[in-house]
């Protein structure tokens, strides 16, 4: 997991690993971003592929992130 945090701080990967929050306007790690569009989803997949290539292992973030987003979607529909 540390590798994903370091990659977000690396200027080479910051554009893919971070995004501007639609809620605060601040730059945040893409792993904590609530997807707003199909472009967000495409970038999530690109980010996950990059993490897999760089870490050569499971980076322990994808399943939890998807569960969080599913929960957010369900709660927003109430």
Secondary structure, DSSP 8 states (H G I E B T S, - for coil): -HHHHHHHHSTTTHHHHEEE-TTT-SEEEGGG----SHHHHHHHHHHHHHHHHHHSS--S-HHHHHHHHHHHHHHHT-
